[in-house]
Every structure is written in C-alpha cells, then in structure tokens.
Amino acid sequence: MVRQAKRGVRVVRLMTGDPFVYASGPEEAAACAKVGIGFEIVPGVSSAAAVPAYAGIPLTTKDHREVTVVTAGDKIDWSRYADARTLVLLSAVNCIGDIAKALVAAGRDPETPVAMTRTGTTTDQQTVTSTLAHIAADARAARLSSRQAWPDGQGPGPAGQCLITQCLPPARMPDGIGRSIRISPRRCRTRCASASSSS
C-alpha cells in the first residue's frame, strides 16, 4: 500500500467491518504516517455489532448495558466473564463447548441464552439459538463448524460468531436474510425458514 502510494497513485484499502476494530487499520495507518503519506479513515460497522443486529439480537437493553468482545483462545480466564454481561465471542465455533463448560463452572447460569451465527450479514446467514448447557450439542446438530463459518480460512469477522447474552428475546426476530434455525435445547428440533417465507 505504501509502495503504491509513493508512486503517486490513489490507493483505496477496503476492509470488512470497521478498519480500526479487529483489523489491520491501525498498523497500516501508522505505516503511512511514518513515511509522511496522507490518508483518510472511513469508519465502518464492526462485525461484533453488525452480525447480532442482522440476526435480530440486541447487544444491550435498558436492563443489560455491559458488552465484552472476546477473541477465543487457549489462555483466557473465563472466570472473569461469569457475570451477566453480554459476551460476543470471535473464533469460538470449534471451542464453544469448552467455553460454555468453563463459564458454567465459574458460576454463570447454564440456562443463559446463547446464539451462534455463521456467515453473518450474507445470503448464507444461519443462526442457532440455545443455552450454555446445550449450545455445543445444538451447534453440532445444526452442522455449524469452523469450516462452514470461515470458508476463506481467514478466522473471525462476519463469518462466525457466538453471542452469550441475557438480551436474547423469547421470540427472536428472523435473520435479516438467509436462514434462521431454532433448536429446542432438550429435544433438538430444527426449523429452517427462508427470509422471504418468514416476512
């Protein structure tokens, strides 16, 4: 990018979501500033907020105001997140079972609602709603996997996301587009409906 800009051409760097949220925007802006190249930042909507909204799930309500975004990994102390705040989990598709067990062991209610969305904000969007106690089995039943969630192999972003929240409404709005799958935590029934048929 810097090399092209030094040639005098106008460079547009497109990124998914917001360039300064879970993206390389800060490093690329610093590289431009270091060599004296002027640039403009155009803010976007981070997948951490866009995916839940497109699935019809609020991150906050008047009764629940705290939100934390966590990129799942091997060295996270999940006991720090055992309170009632909303958690947006990135890169958690393959390890949601272990995360759910850790949160329950730390004191989080096993009936806490959980939503898992793959390929959010696309025509292939698919959301599973469950609870901490049952999300691992329900995700398997819905055939959500990291391969499905991240077809380009690029990891977190609008592709795959887990949401642990007290804000999940009993009658969740249908996905903005794509498919919505509801799974009963204990009987594991599935219901698929196209956006057109649910509108």
N, C-alpha and C positions, 0 to 999 in steps of 0.2 A: 504494500500500500504506500509506504513512504517512498519507495523507489519510483513508482508510477507518478506520485505527486511531484517529485523532484524534476520529472520530465516536463512538467507544466500542464499536465492533463488534469481534468476534473475527475476526482475519484469518489464514487459512492460505495460505501461499505454497508451492505444490508445484513441485519441480524434478526433472528427470531426474538420475540418478546421485547424487553427493554434492553438497550445496549449496555446499561450500567448495572443490571441485576442478573447475576449468574451468567455473565457473558464476558467477552474479552474486550469490551469497550474501554474500560479504564486503562488497560495496558496499551491499547492501540492509540488512545488519545495522548498518553504520556510519551509514546514514541514520536508522535507528530510534534508535540510541544518541544521535545528535546532538540529537534533539528530546525525548529522555527517555522513549521508548516501550520498555517491557519486551518481551523476546522470548525465545524458546527455539529452539535449533538442534537438529534431529533429524538425525543423520548418516545417510548412505545409502551405497550401494556405487557407486563411480565406474565409468563405462563402461570406463576404462582397464584395470580388473581384471575387471569382470563379463563383457565380451564374450569375451576369451580363455578364461575359465573355462567359459563356456557353450558354446564351440566345442571344449572338451576339450583346451585347450592351456595348459600351465603357464607362468607368467611366470618362475619360478625353479625350480631343482632344487638338490640338495646340491652339485652341481659348478658351477652357474652362479647367482650370487647377485645380480648387478647388473641393475637395470632403469632405463631412462630413458624418459620420456614426452616426445615432441616434437610440437608443432603445426607441420605443414609450412608453409613459406613461401618467399619469394624470397631472403631474406638469411640463410640458415642455412649455416654452415660445416660440411659433412657430414664433413670430415676429423676433426672432433672425436669422431665416433662410429664410427670404423673398427676399434675393438677388438671383443671378443667379447661385450660386454654385450647384453642383450635390449633392443630398441627397440620401443616402442609409438608408432606414428605416427598422428596425427589429421589429418584434412583432406588425406590423401595419395593419394586414389584416382586423381585425374587426373594426378598428377606422380610416381607410383611408379617409372616408367621412368627418369626423370631422377635420382631419388634413388638408385635401385639402381646406376646407372652411376657416380654420384659416390662412393658407398660402396666400390664395387669399385676405382675409380681411386685411392681413398685407402688401399687395402690390404686391404679386407675380402674374405674368400673368396667368390668368385662362387657357390659351392655352398652358401652359408649358407641354411638353410631360411627361407621366408617364408610367412606366412599372411595372407590378406586376407578380412575378413568384412564383409558388408553387412547392414544391419538386424538387428544382433546382439540376442539375447535376445527376438526376436519370432518369430511363426509363419512369417515370411518369411526367417528367417536363412539365409544362404548363405555358405559358406567355401571358398576356393580355397587349396590348398597348392602351393607351388612353391619356387624358389630365386631368389636375387638375379639370376642370369643370365637367368632366364626369366619372372619374375613379370609383366613388362609384357605380353608376348605371351599368357601364360596368362590374365591378367585380361581381356584383350580377347576371348579365345576363350570365356570364361565370361560375357561381356557384363556385366561389372561396370563401372559408370560412376558419376560423381558424381550424375547424375540418379536413378539407381536407389538409390544409397547414401543420399541425403538427399532423400526425396520431399517434405519440407516446406520445403526450402531453408534450413534453419537451421544447416547446417555440421556440425562434429564432434559426437561424442556416441555413443550406442549405434548410430547409423545406419551409419557406415562407418569401418573401422579397418584398419590394416596392422600386422602383427607380424613383426619380424625377430628371430629367436631361434635359439640353439643347443639350446633345450629342446624343440623340436618332436619328439614321439616318432615312431618309424618307422611304428607302427600307431596313428594318432591315433584317439582316441575319437570317436564320431559326435557331431554337433551336438546340443545339448540338445533342441532342437526344430527344425523346419524342414528344410532340405536341406543335405547335405554334398556338395561337388563336389571330387573329386580329379582333378588334371590332371598327367599324366606330363610332366615338363619338356621332353622332346625329341619325344615322339610326340603329345602334346597330346590324349590320350584323356580323355573325361569320363565320370564315373559319378555319376548322381543317385540318391539313395535317400531315401525318407521316413523320419522318425524311427521311425515305427511298424514299418516293414519291417526296420529295422536293429537293433531291440531284440529 
